[in-house]
Amino acid sequence: ADIVNILIVDDLAEKVLVLKSILEEPGQNVLTAYSGTEALRQALEHEFAVILLDVNMPDIDGFETAALIRRRRKSAHTPIIFITG
């Protein structure tokens, strides 16, 4: 089976750790980003099956980050799930 990439984006390291421990299974490559800027960089370098994106982040918020991810053809149809504390 193919390995799928999942991206977790949250500025709180402990939330990233919890989500990563839940999602990490064989066949799933869980990548992380701690800011919207970092998430955009990841979206340029990799293709993701799904992106879990925190709404409240200090640099650019989740909605803005999602809009920027959607603007790129490669990630235009990647499912994005918004998460918030």
Buried (B, 14 or more C-beta within 10 A) or exposed (E): EEEEBBBBBBBEEEBBEEBBEEEEEEEEEBBBBBBBBBBBEBBEEEEBBBBBBBBEBEEBBBEEBBEBBBEEEEBEEBEBEEBEE
